[in-house]
Amino acid sequence: MNYMRIHQRFPSSRCTNIVRLYAACFLLLCMAKSVLYAEQMHSPAWGYSLDMPEGFRLTYKQAETSYQFEHDLFPVTLIIRSWPETVPSGEKMRDALKKLKAAGETEDIIWRARTCTVCVFDMPAKTGLHKGWAVCVPQDEEKGITLILGYAPEAHFAQAEALIISALDSFSPQIANPNTSGIMTSFAYPKQGPQHANLTIGTAEIPVVFDLADNEAHNALIEREYNILTLFAGTPLQEKAWQRYYRMIYRDAYKRLEKAAFTIYNVLEAEIPPQPDGKMSAENASIRTKKADTQADKDRALAQKLLSWTQTLPYERRRTASDFTGLIDTLSGTGSDCDSRALLLAVLMSHMNYNTMLFISPHFSHAFFGIDIEGKGARLEQDGTNYLLGETTAQVDLGLVPQDMSDSTKWFGIEGLGK
């Protein structure tokens, strides 16, 4: 199929027409407070999860097998259908298209150790021709197979396409393991082979490995998700949209950084405790110079080591619409900002088996890293956990944050991070 590999990887539209439609529909969204929304959808029966963009409203449900969502701002329909069958995904996709009287090209892709099918299609309807994308994914343990398709009227498809692709890209066949590159991103950016790089963290030289496609794929996802985020600026869904934006970046980067995280951990863990550099508090200097007798000492020493490293990274704003430096670029030292540094730490230390968090404040235009370990310092609460904070843009110890940013009501954590 190729389809210009999704219009040379992803649609480049800035959604200008859809923004005009958004302005006309804003009142509808403000009034629609009593309907059922399901941005983060989990199906225990089938084992999948879906983190669709904000504004999708459930309009039809049949048992646990079939769901239909309509978007409140844009003429986009999303359908999810599961069957207790173990047939090839391409066969099930073609059968579904036939029943819908739709025509399209299909292409198989190996994604998450299973053969899946991706399709772009045209479908006739009473209101005229519709266009869309669909994916068909086998479920774990031969539970069956799930089809997800999104479509819009042909006249709106070019502007709505990114929203559809983002919804499909958020699908995970495993509720407990959502953090991997989505099927649409994996389709547009197939693996190309290893790329080697070297990091310097403190006195340690650390070799890391990525895939040659990782950086381009990750940055493309960031720009796509930022374009979607801007659609909800000034709406009641703005904070939820921010959360999903960072969640999608985190999920895409998670597996891409897995090998690097393990290598970094193995090197740094062997070095703890490092020698003091004379710039630390008495408490942290004590932790880092004495033998780390307790796990709490080791936890804090490792977190401090990584935090101190991110504080030395180049502070350079990315000249893109998102103004966000991808996590692979941040790791390699080619620019970063507070949110990219904090999110990078959250990914790396999650791989090291710590409970981490990203805290965002639109009010202060700033971000903090959060980690659930013992010790003194400033903390913020998210979902019942009080996270110790790390300030990534000033050379200060873990737990120290600017006093003028300490108002906890101006901050929110990103729900859904983790393994």
N, C-alpha and C positions, 0 to 999 in steps of 0.2 A: 504493500500500500504506500508506504513512505509519506505521501501527502505533504511533500516538501518538509518531511520530518516535523509535522505540526507547524507549518508556515515558517520554515527555518527555525525550528525548535519551539517557539511559543509565539502566539499572536502579539504583535507589537502595539496594537491599538491602545491609546490612553483612555479609551472608553468615553470619548467626548459626547457621542450621541446618547449613550446610556446615562451620563451625568445629567443631561437635559431631562431625560425621562425621570431620573431620580428626583429632581427638583419638583416635578409635577406630582410625584407620588409620595412625597415626604409626609403629607398630612395623613395618608392612609396608614403609614407605618406608625405614626404617633397614636392613632386611634386603635390600632390592632393590638391591644394589650391582653385580651382575654383568650386569644387563640393559642393553639399548641404549636410551639416551635421546637425543633429538635436539631440544633446545630451540632451537638455531640451525641451521636446515636450509637447505642450498643445493643447487639442482639445476642443474648445468651443462648438462644435456641440454635443459632447458626454459627456463633463464634466470631462474628465480624464487628467492626466499629467503623464509623463514618463521621468525620469532623467537617461537616459542610459549612460554607460561608453563612454568615448571619442572614436572617430574613426569610429563610425557607420555612414555609408553613405546611403542616401535615393536612392534606385534604382528603386522603383515602387510605384505608388500611384494611387488609384482609388477613385475619389471624396473625401469625408471625412470618408470613411468607411474602407479602406484597405491601409496598408503601408507595404513596405518591405525594410529592411536595410541590408546591407552587411558590414562586418568589413574590414577596409583597411589593418590591420596587421594579422588578424587571420581568419581562414575559418569558421566564425560564421555567421549565418543568423538569423535575428529577424523579425517576422511577427506580425502585429497588425491588428485585424479584428473586426469590430463592426457590430451588427445587431439590428434593431429596434424591438426586440422581448423580451418578458418577460417569457422566458422558464427557467426551472431549469438549473443551471450552469453545473451540471454533464451530463444532457441530451445534452446540446449544445457541451460540450467537446467531448463526445463520437461520436456525429454526425460529428464534424470537423475531428476527427481522422479517421473515416471511409472514408471520402472523400479524405483524404491524403493517404489512404491505410496504415495507421500507426497503430501500436499496442502498448498498454501501460496500466499501472495500474492507476486508478484514486482514489482520496480520497477527500472527502468534508471537508471543514474547515470553521468555523464561524470566519470571519475576517471583522472588521469594520461594525459590526451589520448586516451582510448579509452572506448567504451561498454561498461560492465560491468553486471552484474545482482546485486541483493541480494534475498534471500528469507527469510521466516520460515515455518516449515513444521511440520506434524504428520505423524508416521510410525508406522504400526502395527508392532509387533514381538511375538515370542513372549512376552516378559515384560510386555507392555502398551504403551500409547501412549507415544511419545517425541516431544519437541519440540526444535526447533533453529533455527539460522541457517545460511545458506549464501551464498557469493559466487561469481560466475563471471567470470573475468577473461581477456581475450585476451592472448596473449603477444606480445612484440616480434617484428618481422620475419616476421610470419605463421608463427611456429613452431607455433602451435596455440592451445589454450585450456585453462585450468585451473579446476577446480571445487574449492572448499574448503568442507566442511560440518562443523559440530559439533552434537552433540545429546546429550540426557540424558533419563532417564525423566521423565515428566510431573510426578511428585511431587517431583522434585529440580530441575526446570528453573528455577524462579524464583531459587533460590540459586546455580545453576551458570551462569546466563546471562552474567554479567559475565566469567567465565573463557572462555566460548565466544567472546564478542564480542572480547575482548582477543586471543585466538589469531587470529581472522580479520583483525583490525585490523593485525596484525604482518606480513601478507603483502605482499611487494613483487614485481612482475613483472620487476624488474631487480635482479640480484644486486649490481651495481656502484653502484646508486643507490637505496638503501633509505630515505634520509632525507627523507620527506615524510609528510604527514598520512595515516593509514591509511584504507582504504575505508569502514569502519564509522563512524569519526569524521566523515569527509567526507559520508557519507550523512545522519548525524544533524544536522550543522551545515553546511549548504550556504553557499557564498559569498554575501555580502550587498552588497558594494560597499566602496569605499575609506573609510578613516578616517584623518584626518591628525592628527599630534601633533608636538610640538617637544621636543627634548632639549637640555640644556646640558651640554657636556663641556668642562671647562676654561673657556676664554673663547669657545668656539664654540657658536653656536646652530644646531642641526641639525634640519631638517624630515624627518620619517619618515612612512611610509605603511604601514598594516596593512589587513586586511579587517575589517569590522564584526563578523564572526563569530569572528575569531581568538581573542580573549581568553576568551570563554565556552567555546569548543570546547576550547582548550588546558587550561583549569582543570578541565573535566569529565573529560578524559582523565587528568589527574593524580590526581583523587580515585578514579576507577575503578581505576587501576593501583596506588594505595596499598592499596585494599581487597584486591586480589589479593596484594600483597606481604605483608600481615599474616598470610595463610594459612600462610606458610612460616616464621614466627618460631619459633626454637628447633629447626628441623629441619636436617639436613645440607645442604639446598638454600638456606639463608638467604642466604649471600653471593651465590650465583648469582641469587637473586630480587632482591636489592638492585641488582645490575648491570643486570638487565633493566628494573627500575623506572626507573632513570635513563636507560637507553638509549631506552626508549619516549618519555620526556619530550623528550629530545634530538631524536629523529627527528621528533616531532610539531612541535617548534618550528622546525626547521631552515629549511624553506621559508617559514614565516610571517615569519621574521626576515631573509630573504634581501635584500629591497630596503633595509631599514634598515641592514644590515651594509655594503652597498655604498656607501650614502650617507655613513655614518659614516667609512668608510675614505677616501673621496674628500676629505672635509673635513679629517680629521686628517692624512692623508698630506701634504697641501699645507702644513700648519702645522709639520711637523717640520723643524728642531728648535724646540720652544717655549721660552720664557724660563724659567729656573729660578725656583722659589718659595722657595728657601732652606731647604727641609726635606729635601733629598735627600743621599744619600751623595756623596762627592767623585767617585766613578766615574760615577754616573748624572748628576750635575749637569754633569760634563764632556761626557758624551754629548749632553745636551740643550741645551747652550749653544754648542758648536762646530758647524761645518758637518758634517752627517752624511756623512762621506767613504766609509763602507763600508755594505754592506747590513746587516751585523750591528748597526751603530750604529742604523740606521733601524728594524730589527726590534725592538730593545730599547726604543727611544724610543716606538714605537707601543704595544708591550705595556705599558710603564710608564704611558703616558697613559691607556689604558683601565683598567688596574688602579687607578690613583689615582682615577679617576672612580667605579668601583664602591665604593671604600672610603668615599666620601662619601654613598652612597645610604642612605636611612632603614633602620635595622635594626629590623624590625618583623615579629614572628611572625604567620603567617596563622592565623586562627581557624577552621580546618577540620580534618578528621580527619588529613589528610596533614601539616599544619603546614609545607607547602611553598608558597612564593610562585611562581606561574607566571612564565615568562621574559618574557612581554610586560608583565605587571605590574611585574616587576623593572626592565625597561628604562625604563618610564615613571615609575619612582620612587615607586610606591605600596606600598612595603614589600619586604623581602628578608631573606634569611638567608645563611649562608656557602655552602650548597650551591647555592642558586638563583643567587647572584652568580657563583660559580665556573663553573657550567654555562652561564650566559649568556655569559661570556667565551669558553668553549670553542666555543660556536656561532658567535659573532661573528667570532672570529679564525680559525676554520676556513673561513668564507666569504672571509676575507682571504688564504687560501692558506697558512695555517700548520697544522702538525700539533699538535693540542691534546689535552688529557686532563683528566678530572675524577678526583681522588683522594678517597676516602672513608675515614674511620676511625670505625667504631662505638665503638671503645674510647675515643677522645677526643671523640666526638660533634661532629666537625668535618669540613670539606672544604677542599681546596686546588685551585686552578687550576694546570694544567701546560701548558707550551708548549715545543716543541722548537726552541730558538734558542740561539745562542752566548752566552757570558758567565758571570760568576761568580755563585755562589749555591747555595742548597740545591736538591737534585734528588731525584726518585724515579724508579725504573725501571718501565716497563711494556712488555712484549712487545719487549724489546731496545732500547728507546729511553729515554734519561735525560732526563726533562722538568724544566726549570727551573720552580720553584714560585712561585706568587703567593698571598699571604695577603690575602683580600678584606675582612676585618673590622677591620683596624688599619691606620693610615696609615704603612705601611712600604714600603720599596723592593722591587721585584721580586727574588726570590731570598732574601728574609729571612722566616723562619718562627719561631714560638715554639720556644725551645730544649726546653721540656718536651714538645713534640709531635714531636720529631725521630726517634723510633724508627721506622725504615722497616718493621719487621715488623708494625706496627699499622695499616698503610695498604694499600689495594688500589685499582687503577685500574679504570675502567669499560671493559670490552672492547667493541669494535665501534663506537666513536665514529669520526668522520671524515666525509668527504664522502659 
